């Protein structure tokens, strides 16, 4: 098993060769990077035959020269395997979407009110992942950056209980496994924390993969 990338701490600064000074510069750095995380990272599992597809958008913005990440907490809904979980904006692919990148754009607009026009560029594909509780669901992971000055309040759908911008330097690993509520009941899992928010499972694994591959580019 490949080693897991270390989680960021409050005092950690990513080593960069001149940090990005604008959202446009950050987007172009991410888009030009040769990374991606198809192999050798913590949440990689072999992709079997898909029975469904979905997409998530890992969306960054620059705030006071530091990177922040948009996360949501899903509403509590019966039948939703990720009910109440902290997650990225995203959801299932619809036939009308065409490419998975369009799914990421549509779901982000529906869930938090951020449109493609507010991003510095189209979603950057970085790989696919499968959730442990839905191994037949292929999830495309995409990155983008919110344009500088786009500070309008988020408009949340009923599927989203809250959304929050998370400074990367304030994410902290839990001190050992924590108790969480999964689709099959209570369990203990490794997690990241931001204030009272607990980031675990699929979202935590994908976030660690993104930071492992792209962290040096994020101020």
N, C-alpha and C positions, 0 to 999 in steps of 0.2 A: 504493500500500500504506500502510495506517495505521501510524504509529510504534508501536514496541513499548514497553510500559510498562517503566520502569526496574526492575531487580531490587533487592531490599532489601539493605542491608549491615548489619554488626554495629552500627554507630553510629547508624543511621537510626531515627528515631521518626516514626510517622505523625501528621500533624496532625489532631487531633480536637477537637471542642467538648465537652470533658469526657469522659474515657475511661471505657469500660464498667468497672464495679466488680464485676460478677458475671456468671456464665454466662447467667443469665436476661436480664439487660440487654443483653448482647452479642447473644444470639439475636434479641431483639425489634428491635434496631437493624438487623441484617441482614435480617430478615423485612420490615421497614417501608421499607427502602431502595428507591428507584425504579430502581436499577441493574439489571443483567442485562448480558449481553455478546453479544447476538445479532449486532450489527453493529460494524464498525470496530475490531476488536481483532485481535491478532497471529495467532491460530489459526483465524480464521473462514474457512471454505471453503463454497462453495455446497453445499447439501444436495440430492443427487440422490435418485432412488427408493431407499428402504431395502431391503436384503435381510436385515436383522437389526437388533435394537436391544439396547442395553446401558445401564447406568447406573453412575456413580461417585459416591461421597460424599466431599466435601471437608469434613473434620471438624476443628473447632477446639476447643481448651480454653484456659482462662485459668490460667496458672501464674505465681505471683509478679507478678501484674498485667500480664503480657505474654501475647501470643497464641502458641500452639503448634499445629502442624498434624500430623495423623496420616498417616504414609506407610508403605507396606509395600514389601518387596522380594519379588518373586514367585519361587517355587522354579524351579529349572532343570528344565524338562520338555520333552521332545521333542514337536514339533507345536504348542507354544504360541508365537505370534508375539511375545509380550512376555516370554518366558522370561528370568528373572533380572533384569528391569527393576525400577526403583523406580516405584511407581504409587500411586494412590488405591485404597482398598477399592472393589470393584465387580465387575461381570461381566455376562453375557448375561441378557436378559429371558427368563423362562419363562412359559408360557401361564397358569399359576396365579397369577402376580404381579398381573395386571390392570395398574394404572398403573406407570409407570417408577419412581416414588418408592418403590413397594413393592419393586422390584428392588434399589434402593440400600440399603434397610433390610435385606432378606434377605441380600444378599451381604456386608454389613458384619458382620452377626451370624455368618454362616458362616465368614468369613475371619479375623476378629479377636475375636469373642465379645462385641461391643458391641451391645446391643439397643435398640429404639426407646424403651423405658422409661428408659434411661440418658441420653437426649438431652433437651434443653430443649424440643424441639418437633419436629414432622414435618419431613422434608427440604424445604428451600427451593429450588424450581427456578430456575435462572438461565440456561438455554439448552442447546442441543445442539451437539455437535462431531463431526467425523469424523476418525479417525486417518489419517495419510498412507498407512500400509500396509494399511488396510482402508477405502477410501473409501465403501463401501456400508454400513458399520456406523454407525448413528446412535447416538451416546452422549449420554444425558441427564446433565447436570452438576447436582448438588445440594449445598447447604450445610447444615450443622447445627453445634450446639455441645454438647459433653459437659457434663452437669450438674456443678456444683461438688461436690467430695467423692467423685466416682466414680473411685476410684483402684485398682480391682481389676486384677490382672495380666491382660494380654491373653491370650486363648486362640486360638492360631493353627491354621488348617486346614493340611493337607498342601500346599495350593497356595501357602502363604505361608512363605518362609524366615525372615523377621524382620519386625517392625513397630517403629516408633520415632516418638516425639513430637519434632517438629522446631521449635525456636524460630524464628519468622520473622526475627528480627533476626540470626540466625546463618547464614541462607542467603546464599551469595555466587555471583556469576556466574563462570564459568570464564574464564581468561585466553585467550580464543580457542577455537576448536573443539578438542574432545578426542576420542580414539579410543574408540569404543563398539562393542558387538556387537549388530547388529540381526538381523532375521529373514533377511536376505540376505547376512549376513557382516559383516565389520568395515567401519566407516565413521567419518568425523569429523563431529561435530555440536556445536552450541552447547549449553551445559549450565549448570545450577546445581549448587552443591556444598554439602553439609552433612557436615563431617568427611570420611570416606572415601566417602560416598555420592554418586553422580552421577545427577542428575535431568535427563533429556533427552527429546526427542521429544514425544509427545502430552502426557505429564504436565507437562513443563516449559511447554509452550504454554498449557495450561489453567490452570496455576498462575499464570502471568504475567497471564492474562486476569482471573482472580479477584482478584488483588492490584491490578490496574489499576482494576477496578470497585469493589471493596469495601475496598481497603487503608486508606483514611482512617477507616474504622469500626473497624479492628482495632488495639487497643493494642499 
